[in-house]
Amino acid sequence: MTKYKIIYDREACIGALGCLGVSEDLWELKDDGKVDLKGAVFNEETKKWELIVDESDFDVAKASEDACPVQAIRVEEVED
C-alpha cells in the first residue's frame, strides 16, 4: 500500500483555516489562530512538521494541500 507524507510548514501558515475546513481529523486549531497537524513529528533538519499517512487518507491530505493559500502544506509519496 502506498504511503504519503504530509509536510506542514507552520511558520508559513497564515491561519486561513482552509485545511481545518477540509478535515478536523487531521488538523487542530490552536490558540494562536494557526493549526497543528495531529500526530505529526517535527523534523529538525527541515523545520517542518511531518506525518505519514496511507492511501486511505490521500484524498483528504491532498484537499488540505489544495485549500492552503500560501502552500504551507505539501503531500508527497513516500519512496519504498
PDB file of N, CA, C and O in Angstrom, chain B, residues numbered from 101:
ATOM      1  N   MET B 101       0.839  -1.186   0.000  1.00  0.00           N
ATOM      2  CA  MET B 101       0.000   0.000   0.000  1.00  0.00           C
ATOM      3  C   MET B 101       0.886   1.253   0.000  1.00  0.00           C
ATOM      4  O   MET B 101       1.858   1.331   0.751  1.00  0.00           O
ATOM      5  N   THR B 102       0.552   2.205  -0.826  1.00  0.00           N
ATOM      6  CA  THR B 102       1.321   3.431  -0.946  1.00  0.00           C
ATOM      7  C   THR B 102       1.162   4.293   0.301  1.00  0.00           C
ATOM      8  O   THR B 102       0.072   4.415   0.860  1.00  0.00           O
ATOM      9  N   LYS B 103       2.271   4.883   0.720  1.00  0.00           N
ATOM     10  CA  LYS B 103       2.278   5.803   1.860  1.00  0.00           C
ATOM     11  C   LYS B 103       2.577   7.210   1.352  1.00  0.00           C
ATOM     12  O   LYS B 103       3.247   7.395   0.336  1.00  0.00           O
ATOM     13  N   TYR B 104       2.063   8.194   2.085  1.00  0.00           N
ATOM     14  CA  TYR B 104       2.277   9.600   1.737  1.00  0.00           C
ATOM     15  C   TYR B 104       2.742  10.361   2.963  1.00  0.00           C
ATOM     16  O   TYR B 104       2.384  10.028   4.093  1.00  0.00           O
ATOM     17  N   LYS B 105       3.540  11.379   2.724  1.00  0.00           N
ATOM     18  CA  LYS B 105       3.997  12.244   3.800  1.00  0.00           C
ATOM     19  C   LYS B 105       3.336  13.608   3.644  1.00  0.00           C
ATOM     20  O   LYS B 105       3.440  14.245   2.596  1.00  0.00           O
ATOM     21  N   ILE B 106       2.657  14.045   4.695  1.00  0.00           N
ATOM     22  CA  ILE B 106       2.132  15.405   4.748  1.00  0.00           C
ATOM     23  C   ILE B 106       3.219  16.246   5.407  1.00  0.00           C
ATOM     24  O   ILE B 106       3.674  15.934   6.508  1.00  0.00           O
ATOM     25  N   ILE B 107       3.627  17.299   4.736  1.00  0.00           N
ATOM     26  CA  ILE B 107       4.664  18.189   5.245  1.00  0.00           C
ATOM     27  C   ILE B 107       4.015  19.551   5.488  1.00  0.00           C
ATOM     28  O   ILE B 107       3.475  20.169   4.571  1.00  0.00           O
ATOM     29  N   TYR B 108       4.077  20.000   6.729  1.00  0.00           N
ATOM     30  CA  TYR B 108       3.397  21.229   7.132  1.00  0.00           C
ATOM     31  C   TYR B 108       4.410  22.240   7.646  1.00  0.00           C
ATOM     32  O   TYR B 108       5.143  21.975   8.598  1.00  0.00           O
ATOM     33  N   ASP B 109       4.440  23.396   7.006  1.00  0.00           N
ATOM     34  CA  ASP B 109       5.317  24.495   7.404  1.00  0.00           C
ATOM     35  C   ASP B 109       4.498  25.458   8.263  1.00  0.00           C
ATOM     36  O   ASP B 109       3.841  26.359   7.742  1.00  0.00           O
ATOM     37  N   ARG B 110       4.543  25.263   9.573  1.00  0.00           N
ATOM     38  CA  ARG B 110       3.726  26.073  10.484  1.00  0.00           C
ATOM     39  C   ARG B 110       4.136  27.544  10.447  1.00  0.00           C
ATOM     40  O   ARG B 110       3.295  28.422  10.640  1.00  0.00           O
ATOM     41  N   GLU B 111       5.405  27.819  10.203  1.00  0.00           N
ATOM     42  CA  GLU B 111       5.872  29.208  10.124  1.00  0.00           C
ATOM     43  C   GLU B 111       5.250  29.945   8.940  1.00  0.00           C
ATOM     44  O   GLU B 111       4.999  31.147   9.023  1.00  0.00           O
ATOM     45  N   ALA B 112       5.002  29.241   7.852  1.00  0.00           N
ATOM     46  CA  ALA B 112       4.410  29.848   6.657  1.00  0.00           C
ATOM     47  C   ALA B 112       2.897  30.009   6.779  1.00  0.00           C
ATOM     48  O   ALA B 112       2.289  30.787   6.043  1.00  0.00           O
ATOM     49  N   CYS B 113       2.298  29.279   7.701  1.00  0.00           N
ATOM     50  CA  CYS B 113       0.839  29.303   7.880  1.00  0.00           C
ATOM     51  C   CYS B 113       0.360  30.708   8.260  1.00  0.00           C
ATOM     52  O   CYS B 113       0.960  31.376   9.102  1.00  0.00           O
ATOM     53  N   ILE B 114      -0.738  31.144   7.619  1.00  0.00           N
ATOM     54  CA  ILE B 114      -1.318  32.454   7.938  1.00  0.00           C
ATOM     55  C   ILE B 114      -2.658  32.328   8.652  1.00  0.00           C
ATOM     56  O   ILE B 114      -3.314  33.335   8.919  1.00  0.00           O
ATOM     57  N   GLY B 115      -3.067  31.109   8.961  1.00  0.00           N
ATOM     58  CA  GLY B 115      -4.309  30.898   9.694  1.00  0.00           C
ATOM     59  C   GLY B 115      -5.562  31.065   8.856  1.00  0.00           C
ATOM     60  O   GLY B 115      -6.601  31.469   9.377  1.00  0.00           O
ATOM     61  N   ALA B 116      -5.486  30.764   7.575  1.00  0.00           N
ATOM     62  CA  ALA B 116      -6.669  30.861   6.710  1.00  0.00           C
ATOM     63  C   ALA B 116      -7.684  29.766   7.035  1.00  0.00           C
ATOM     64  O   ALA B 116      -8.876  29.925   6.776  1.00  0.00           O
ATOM     65  N   LEU B 117      -7.214  28.663   7.600  1.00  0.00           N
ATOM     66  CA  LEU B 117      -8.027  27.552   8.101  1.00  0.00           C
ATOM     67  C   LEU B 117      -8.755  26.743   7.032  1.00  0.00           C
ATOM     68  O   LEU B 117      -9.705  26.023   7.341  1.00  0.00           O
ATOM     69  N   GLY B 118      -8.322  26.856   5.791  1.00  0.00           N
ATOM     70  CA  GLY B 118      -8.904  26.023   4.738  1.00  0.00           C
ATOM     71  C   GLY B 118      -8.702  24.543   5.020  1.00  0.00           C
ATOM     72  O   GLY B 118      -9.587  23.728   4.763  1.00  0.00           O
ATOM     73  N   CYS B 119      -7.538  24.203   5.545  1.00  0.00           N
ATOM     74  CA  CYS B 119      -7.238  22.801   5.860  1.00  0.00           C
ATOM     75  C   CYS B 119      -8.166  22.275   6.949  1.00  0.00           C
ATOM     76  O   CYS B 119      -8.611  21.128   6.886  1.00  0.00           O
ATOM     77  N   LEU B 120      -8.455  23.093   7.929  1.00  0.00           N
ATOM     78  CA  LEU B 120      -9.348  22.689   9.015  1.00  0.00           C
ATOM     79  C   LEU B 120     -10.755  22.459   8.486  1.00  0.00           C
ATOM     80  O   LEU B 120     -11.463  21.565   8.950  1.00  0.00           O
ATOM     81  N   GLY B 121     -11.157  23.269   7.513  1.00  0.00           N
ATOM     82  CA  GLY B 121     -12.450  23.077   6.877  1.00  0.00           C
ATOM     83  C   GLY B 121     -12.534  21.776   6.108  1.00  0.00           C
ATOM     84  O   GLY B 121     -13.610  21.196   5.964  1.00  0.00           O
ATOM     85  N   VAL B 122     -11.398  21.319   5.617  1.00  0.00           N
ATOM     86  CA  VAL B 122     -11.334  20.058   4.874  1.00  0.00           C
ATOM     87  C   VAL B 122     -11.381  18.873   5.831  1.00  0.00           C
ATOM     88  O   VAL B 122     -12.090  17.899   5.577  1.00  0.00           O
ATOM     89  N   SER B 123     -10.625  18.949   6.937  1.00  0.00           N
ATOM     90  CA  SER B 123     -10.534  17.785   7.826  1.00  0.00           C
ATOM     91  C   SER B 123     -10.182  18.165   9.252  1.00  0.00           C
ATOM     92  O   SER B 123      -9.062  18.592   9.533  1.00  0.00           O
ATOM     93  N   GLU B 124     -11.134  18.007  10.142  1.00  0.00           N
ATOM     94  CA  GLU B 124     -10.846  18.182  11.567  1.00  0.00           C
ATOM     95  C   GLU B 124     -10.180  16.938  12.140  1.00  0.00           C
ATOM     96  O   GLU B 124      -9.727  16.951  13.284  1.00  0.00           O
ATOM     97  N   ASP B 125     -10.117  15.856  11.353  1.00  0.00           N
ATOM     98  CA  ASP B 125      -9.402  14.656  11.789  1.00  0.00           C
ATOM     99  C   ASP B 125      -7.886  14.851  11.679  1.00  0.00           C
ATOM    100  O   ASP B 125      -7.128  14.292  12.471  1.00  0.00           O
ATOM    101  N   LEU B 126      -7.449  15.643  10.699  1.00  0.00           N
ATOM    102  CA  LEU B 126      -6.014  15.886  10.508  1.00  0.00           C
ATOM    103  C   LEU B 126      -5.517  17.146  11.205  1.00  0.00           C
ATOM    104  O   LEU B 126      -4.369  17.198  11.644  1.00  0.00           O
ATOM    105  N   TRP B 127      -6.363  18.150  11.309  1.00  0.00           N
ATOM    106  CA  TRP B 127      -5.937  19.474  11.757  1.00  0.00           C
ATOM    107  C   TRP B 127      -6.657  19.892  13.028  1.00  0.00           C
ATOM    108  O   TRP B 127      -7.829  19.578  13.233  1.00  0.00           O
ATOM    109  N   GLU B 128      -5.919  20.618  13.886  1.00  0.00           N
ATOM    110  CA  GLU B 128      -6.477  21.102  15.145  1.00  0.00           C
ATOM    111  C   GLU B 128      -6.157  22.586  15.295  1.00  0.00           C
ATOM    112  O   GLU B 128      -4.998  22.988  15.190  1.00  0.00           O
ATOM    113  N   LEU B 129      -7.175  23.395  15.538  1.00  0.00           N
ATOM    114  CA  LEU B 129      -6.996  24.834  15.731  1.00  0.00           C
ATOM    115  C   LEU B 129      -6.342  25.095  17.079  1.00  0.00           C
ATOM    116  O   LEU B 129      -6.746  24.527  18.094  1.00  0.00           O
ATOM    117  N   LYS B 130      -5.332  25.956  17.085  1.00  0.00           N
ATOM    118  CA  LYS B 130      -4.623  26.297  18.314  1.00  0.00           C
ATOM    119  C   LYS B 130      -4.930  27.752  18.696  1.00  0.00           C
ATOM    120  O   LYS B 130      -5.500  28.505  17.906  1.00  0.00           O
ATOM    121  N   ASP B 131      -4.549  28.126  19.900  1.00  0.00           N
ATOM    122  CA  ASP B 131      -4.864  29.446  20.441  1.00  0.00           C
ATOM    123  C   ASP B 131      -4.269  30.608  19.647  1.00  0.00           C
ATOM    124  O   ASP B 131      -4.783  31.724  19.717  1.00  0.00           O
ATOM    125  N   ASP B 132      -3.201  30.365  18.898  1.00  0.00           N
ATOM    126  CA  ASP B 132      -2.576  31.440  18.126  1.00  0.00           C
ATOM    127  C   ASP B 132      -3.244  31.657  16.764  1.00  0.00           C
ATOM    128  O   ASP B 132      -2.782  32.478  15.971  1.00  0.00           O
ATOM    129  N   GLY B 133      -4.333  30.921  16.492  1.00  0.00           N
ATOM    130  CA  GLY B 133      -5.056  31.092  15.230  1.00  0.00           C
ATOM    131  C   GLY B 133      -4.540  30.237  14.092  1.00  0.00           C
ATOM    132  O   GLY B 133      -5.091  30.262  12.992  1.00  0.00           O
ATOM    133  N   LYS B 134      -3.486  29.481  14.348  1.00  0.00           N
ATOM    134  CA  LYS B 134      -2.955  28.547  13.356  1.00  0.00           C
ATOM    135  C   LYS B 134      -3.404  27.144  13.729  1.00  0.00           C
ATOM    136  O   LYS B 134      -4.046  26.936  14.758  1.00  0.00           O
ATOM    137  N   VAL B 135      -3.060  26.189  12.881  1.00  0.00           N
ATOM    138  CA  VAL B 135      -3.418  24.803  13.147  1.00  0.00           C
ATOM    139  C   VAL B 135      -2.170  23.981  13.444  1.00  0.00           C
ATOM    140  O   VAL B 135      -1.048  24.371  13.118  1.00  0.00           O
ATOM    141  N   ASP B 136      -2.401  22.838  14.068  1.00  0.00           N
ATOM    142  CA  ASP B 136      -1.375  21.814  14.207  1.00  0.00           C
ATOM    143  C   ASP B 136      -1.838  20.596  13.424  1.00  0.00           C
ATOM    144  O   ASP B 136      -3.034  20.318  13.337  1.00  0.00           O
ATOM    145  N   LEU B 137      -0.888  19.880  12.859  1.00  0.00           N
ATOM    146  CA  LEU B 137      -1.143  18.630  12.161  1.00  0.00           C
ATOM    147  C   LEU B 137      -1.107  17.521  13.208  1.00  0.00           C
ATOM    148  O   LEU B 137      -0.049  17.199  13.748  1.00  0.00           O
ATOM    149  N   LYS B 138      -2.257  16.951  13.484  1.00  0.00           N
ATOM    150  CA  LYS B 138      -2.374  15.957  14.559  1.00  0.00           C
ATOM    151  C   LYS B 138      -1.456  14.763  14.317  1.00  0.00           C
ATOM    152  O   LYS B 138      -1.450  14.177  13.235  1.00  0.00           O
ATOM    153  N   GLY B 139      -0.685  14.416  15.335  1.00  0.00           N
ATOM    154  CA  GLY B 139       0.194  13.252  15.268  1.00  0.00           C
ATOM    155  C   GLY B 139       1.500  13.476  14.530  1.00  0.00           C
ATOM    156  O   GLY B 139       2.298  12.550  14.388  1.00  0.00           O
ATOM    157  N   ALA B 140       1.729  14.696  14.060  1.00  0.00           N
ATOM    158  CA  ALA B 140       2.938  14.983  13.277  1.00  0.00           C
ATOM    159  C   ALA B 140       4.178  15.044  14.175  1.00  0.00           C
ATOM    160  O   ALA B 140       4.092  15.289  15.378  1.00  0.00           O
ATOM    161  N   VAL B 141       5.319  14.815  13.549  1.00  0.00           N
ATOM    162  CA  VAL B 141       6.613  14.877  14.211  1.00  0.00           C
ATOM    163  C   VAL B 141       7.399  16.028  13.586  1.00  0.00           C
ATOM    164  O   VAL B 141       7.402  16.192  12.366  1.00  0.00           O
ATOM    165  N   PHE B 142       8.068  16.826  14.429  1.00  0.00           N
ATOM    166  CA  PHE B 142       8.859  17.951  13.934  1.00  0.00           C
ATOM    167  C   PHE B 142      10.184  17.448  13.392  1.00  0.00           C
ATOM    168  O   PHE B 142      10.914  16.734  14.079  1.00  0.00           O
ATOM    169  N   ASN B 143      10.493  17.823  12.151  1.00  0.00           N
ATOM    170  CA  ASN B 143      11.754  17.464  11.516  1.00  0.00           C
ATOM    171  C   ASN B 143      12.743  18.604  11.769  1.00  0.00           C
ATOM    172  O   ASN B 143      12.610  19.686  11.196  1.00  0.00           O
ATOM    173  N   GLU B 144      13.730  18.360  12.625  1.00  0.00           N
ATOM    174  CA  GLU B 144      14.719  19.386  12.993  1.00  0.00           C
ATOM    175  C   GLU B 144      15.505  19.889  11.786  1.00  0.00           C
ATOM    176  O   GLU B 144      15.895  21.056  11.729  1.00  0.00           O
ATOM    177  N   GLU B 145      15.732  19.001  10.829  1.00  0.00           N
ATOM    178  CA  GLU B 145      16.514  19.357   9.656  1.00  0.00           C
ATOM    179  C   GLU B 145      15.774  20.345   8.752  1.00  0.00           C
ATOM    180  O   GLU B 145      16.348  21.339   8.309  1.00  0.00           O
ATOM    181  N   THR B 146      14.490  20.064   8.481  1.00  0.00           N
ATOM    182  CA  THR B 146      13.716  20.910   7.565  1.00  0.00           C
ATOM    183  C   THR B 146      12.924  21.989   8.282  1.00  0.00           C
ATOM    184  O   THR B 146      12.450  22.936   7.655  1.00  0.00           O
ATOM    185  N   LYS B 147      12.776  21.849   9.609  1.00  0.00           N
ATOM    186  CA  LYS B 147      11.982  22.773  10.433  1.00  0.00           C
ATOM    187  C   LYS B 147      10.505  22.745  10.044  1.00  0.00           C
ATOM    188  O   LYS B 147       9.804  23.752  10.142  1.00  0.00           O
ATOM    189  N   LYS B 148      10.045  21.568   9.599  1.00  0.00           N
ATOM    190  CA  LYS B 148       8.642  21.387   9.226  1.00  0.00           C
ATOM    191  C   LYS B 148       8.073  20.187   9.970  1.00  0.00           C
ATOM    192  O   LYS B 148       8.812  19.311  10.419  1.00  0.00           O
ATOM    193  N   TRP B 149       6.758  20.160  10.092  1.00  0.00           N
ATOM    194  CA  TRP B 149       6.054  19.048  10.718  1.00  0.00           C
ATOM    195  C   TRP B 149       5.717  18.011   9.665  1.00  0.00           C
ATOM    196  O   TRP B 149       5.341  18.366   8.548  1.00  0.00           O
ATOM    197  N   GLU B 150       5.845  16.722  10.004  1.00  0.00           N
ATOM    198  CA  GLU B 150       5.617  15.654   9.040  1.00  0.00           C
ATOM    199  C   GLU B 150       4.746  14.560   9.633  1.00  0.00           C
ATOM    200  O   GLU B 150       4.861  14.221  10.811  1.00  0.00           O
ATOM    201  N   LEU B 151       3.879  14.019   8.801  1.00  0.00           N
ATOM    202  CA  LEU B 151       3.013  12.915   9.192  1.00  0.00           C
ATOM    203  C   LEU B 151       2.892  11.950   8.020  1.00  0.00           C
ATOM    204  O   LEU B 151       2.580  12.359   6.902  1.00  0.00           O
ATOM    205  N   ILE B 152       3.138  10.672   8.278  1.00  0.00           N
ATOM    206  CA  ILE B 152       2.977   9.636   7.262  1.00  0.00           C
ATOM    207  C   ILE B 152       1.545   9.106   7.336  1.00  0.00           C
ATOM    208  O   ILE B 152       1.061   8.739   8.407  1.00  0.00           O
ATOM    209  N   VAL B 153       0.882   9.074   6.190  1.00  0.00           N
ATOM    210  CA  VAL B 153      -0.482   8.548   6.102  1.00  0.00           C
ATOM    211  C   VAL B 153      -0.530   7.515   4.983  1.00  0.00           C
ATOM    212  O   VAL B 153       0.354   7.463   4.128  1.00  0.00           O
ATOM    213  N   ASP B 154      -1.569   6.703   5.004  1.00  0.00           N
ATOM    214  CA  ASP B 154      -1.694   5.718   3.938  1.00  0.00           C
ATOM    215  C   ASP B 154      -2.655   6.212   2.858  1.00  0.00           C
ATOM    216  O   ASP B 154      -3.189   7.319   2.926  1.00  0.00           O
ATOM    217  N   GLU B 155      -2.852   5.360   1.872  1.00  0.00           N
ATOM    218  CA  GLU B 155      -3.669   5.705   0.704  1.00  0.00           C
ATOM    219  C   GLU B 155      -5.081   6.170   1.060  1.00  0.00           C
ATOM    220  O   GLU B 155      -5.654   7.018   0.377  1.00  0.00           O
ATOM    221  N   SER B 156      -5.628   5.614   2.124  1.00  0.00           N
ATOM    222  CA  SER B 156      -6.998   5.961   2.503  1.00  0.00           C
ATOM    223  C   SER B 156      -7.127   7.420   2.938  1.00  0.00           C
ATOM    224  O   SER B 156      -8.225   7.975   2.912  1.00  0.00           O
ATOM    225  N   ASP B 157      -6.025   8.043   3.335  1.00  0.00           N
ATOM    226  CA  ASP B 157      -6.040   9.447   3.754  1.00  0.00           C
ATOM    227  C   ASP B 157      -5.519  10.399   2.670  1.00  0.00           C
ATOM    228  O   ASP B 157      -5.457  11.610   2.881  1.00  0.00           O
ATOM    229  N   PHE B 158      -5.148   9.848   1.517  1.00  0.00           N
ATOM    230  CA  PHE B 158      -4.548  10.686   0.483  1.00  0.00           C
ATOM    231  C   PHE B 158      -5.488  11.794   0.007  1.00  0.00           C
ATOM    232  O   PHE B 158      -5.068  12.946  -0.099  1.00  0.00           O
ATOM    233  N   ASP B 159      -6.738  11.472  -0.278  1.00  0.00           N
ATOM    234  CA  ASP B 159      -7.657  12.474  -0.829  1.00  0.00           C
ATOM    235  C   ASP B 159      -7.838  13.665   0.111  1.00  0.00           C
ATOM    236  O   ASP B 159      -7.828  14.814  -0.331  1.00  0.00           O
ATOM    237  N   VAL B 160      -8.001  13.391   1.398  1.00  0.00           N
ATOM    238  CA  VAL B 160      -8.192  14.489   2.354  1.00  0.00           C
ATOM    239  C   VAL B 160      -6.880  15.263   2.557  1.00  0.00           C
ATOM    240  O   VAL B 160      -6.903  16.478   2.751  1.00  0.00           O
ATOM    241  N   ALA B 161      -5.759  14.574   2.513  1.00  0.00           N
ATOM    242  CA  ALA B 161      -4.471  15.248   2.623  1.00  0.00           C
ATOM    243  C   ALA B 161      -4.251  16.169   1.430  1.00  0.00           C
ATOM    244  O   ALA B 161      -3.813  17.308   1.589  1.00  0.00           O
ATOM    245  N   LYS B 162      -4.555  15.671   0.238  1.00  0.00           N
ATOM    246  CA  LYS B 162      -4.396  16.475  -0.984  1.00  0.00           C
ATOM    247  C   LYS B 162      -5.357  17.661  -0.983  1.00  0.00           C
ATOM    248  O   LYS B 162      -4.994  18.754  -1.418  1.00  0.00           O
ATOM    249  N   ALA B 163      -6.584  17.450  -0.496  1.00  0.00           N
ATOM    250  CA  ALA B 163      -7.547  18.548  -0.406  1.00  0.00           C
ATOM    251  C   ALA B 163      -7.061  19.611   0.571  1.00  0.00           C
ATOM    252  O   ALA B 163      -7.282  20.802   0.349  1.00  0.00           O
ATOM    253  N   SER B 164      -6.404  19.197   1.643  1.00  0.00           N
ATOM    254  CA  SER B 164      -5.827  20.153   2.594  1.00  0.00           C
ATOM    255  C   SER B 164      -4.733  20.969   1.920  1.00  0.00           C
ATOM    256  O   SER B 164      -4.656  22.185   2.094  1.00  0.00           O
ATOM    257  N   GLU B 165      -3.892  20.295   1.154  1.00  0.00           N
ATOM    258  CA  GLU B 165      -2.833  20.982   0.413  1.00  0.00           C
ATOM    259  C   GLU B 165      -3.442  22.006  -0.543  1.00  0.00           C
ATOM    260  O   GLU B 165      -2.985  23.147  -0.612  1.00  0.00           O
ATOM    261  N   ASP B 166      -4.459  21.598  -1.269  1.00  0.00           N
ATOM    262  CA  ASP B 166      -5.104  22.479  -2.243  1.00  0.00           C
ATOM    263  C   ASP B 166      -5.810  23.669  -1.586  1.00  0.00           C
ATOM    264  O   ASP B 166      -5.936  24.729  -2.198  1.00  0.00           O
ATOM    265  N   ALA B 167      -6.272  23.495  -0.340  1.00  0.00           N
ATOM    266  CA  ALA B 167      -7.019  24.545   0.351  1.00  0.00           C
ATOM    267  C   ALA B 167      -6.114  25.622   0.955  1.00  0.00           C
ATOM    268  O   ALA B 167      -6.593  26.687   1.342  1.00  0.00           O
ATOM    269  N   CYS B 168      -4.826  25.352   1.034  1.00  0.00           N
ATOM    270  CA  CYS B 168      -3.907  26.299   1.676  1.00  0.00           C
ATOM    271  C   CYS B 168      -3.478  27.386   0.685  1.00  0.00           C
ATOM    272  O   CYS B 168      -2.855  27.083  -0.334  1.00  0.00           O
ATOM    273  N   PRO B 169      -3.808  28.649   0.978  1.00  0.00           N
ATOM    274  CA  PRO B 169      -3.491  29.732   0.034  1.00  0.00           C
ATOM    275  C   PRO B 169      -2.008  30.112  -0.006  1.00  0.00           C
ATOM    276  O   PRO B 169      -1.584  30.831  -0.911  1.00  0.00           O
ATOM    277  N   VAL B 170      -1.222  29.644   0.955  1.00  0.00           N
ATOM    278  CA  VAL B 170       0.200  30.005   0.987  1.00  0.00           C
ATOM    279  C   VAL B 170       1.125  28.797   0.830  1.00  0.00           C
ATOM    280  O   VAL B 170       2.322  28.889   1.104  1.00  0.00           O
ATOM    281  N   GLN B 171       0.574  27.673   0.391  1.00  0.00           N
ATOM    282  CA  GLN B 171       1.347  26.447   0.144  1.00  0.00           C
ATOM    283  C   GLN B 171       2.167  26.004   1.365  1.00  0.00           C
ATOM    284  O   GLN B 171       3.308  25.561   1.231  1.00  0.00           O
ATOM    285  N   ALA B 172       1.573  26.130   2.545  1.00  0.00           N
ATOM    286  CA  ALA B 172       2.245  25.683   3.771  1.00  0.00           C
ATOM    287  C   ALA B 172       2.105  24.180   3.974  1.00  0.00           C
ATOM    288  O   ALA B 172       2.721  23.609   4.874  1.00  0.00           O
ATOM    289  N   ILE B 173       1.289  23.540   3.131  1.00  0.00           N
ATOM    290  CA  ILE B 173       1.057  22.095   3.220  1.00  0.00           C
ATOM    291  C   ILE B 173       1.468  21.454   1.901  1.00  0.00           C
ATOM    292  O   ILE B 173       1.098  21.915   0.822  1.00  0.00           O
ATOM    293  N   ARG B 174       2.244  20.376   2.017  1.00  0.00           N
ATOM    294  CA  ARG B 174       2.663  19.639   0.829  1.00  0.00           C
ATOM    295  C   ARG B 174       2.438  18.156   1.097  1.00  0.00           C
ATOM    296  O   ARG B 174       2.657  17.679   2.210  1.00  0.00           O
ATOM    297  N   VAL B 175       2.004  17.437   0.080  1.00  0.00           N
ATOM    298  CA  VAL B 175       1.821  15.991   0.204  1.00  0.00           C
ATOM    299  C   VAL B 175       2.696  15.337  -0.864  1.00  0.00           C
ATOM    300  O   VAL B 175       2.636  15.678  -2.045  1.00  0.00           O
ATOM    301  N   GLU B 176       3.505  14.390  -0.409  1.00  0.00           N
ATOM    302  CA  GLU B 176       4.345  13.679  -1.382  1.00  0.00           C
ATOM    303  C   GLU B 176       4.359  12.189  -1.071  1.00  0.00           C
ATOM    304  O   GLU B 176       4.243  11.771   0.081  1.00  0.00           O
ATOM    305  N   GLU B 177       4.503  11.411  -2.121  1.00  0.00           N
ATOM    306  CA  GLU B 177       4.560   9.963  -1.977  1.00  0.00           C
ATOM    307  C   GLU B 177       5.873   9.574  -1.301  1.00  0.00           C
ATOM    308  O   GLU B 177       6.930  10.131  -1.598  1.00  0.00           O
ATOM    309  N   VAL B 178       5.787   8.619  -0.396  1.00  0.00           N
ATOM    310  CA  VAL B 178       6.974   8.134   0.302  1.00  0.00           C
ATOM    311  C   VAL B 178       7.575   7.001  -0.525  1.00  0.00           C
ATOM    312  O   VAL B 178       6.883   6.061  -0.918  1.00  0.00           O
ATOM    313  N   GLU B 179       8.866   7.109  -0.778  1.00  0.00           N
ATOM    314  CA  GLU B 179       9.587   6.079  -1.520  1.00  0.00           C
ATOM    315  C   GLU B 179       9.773   4.854  -0.647  1.00  0.00           C
ATOM    316  O   GLU B 179      10.010   4.970   0.556  1.00  0.00           O
ATOM    317  N   ASP B 180       9.666   3.680  -1.253  1.00  0.00           N
ATOM    318  CA  ASP B 180       9.891   2.433  -0.505  1.00  0.00           C
ATOM    319  C   ASP B 180      11.336   2.231  -0.175  1.00  0.00           C
ATOM    320  O   ASP B 180      11.693   1.233   0.450  1.00  0.00           O
TER     321      ASP B 180
END
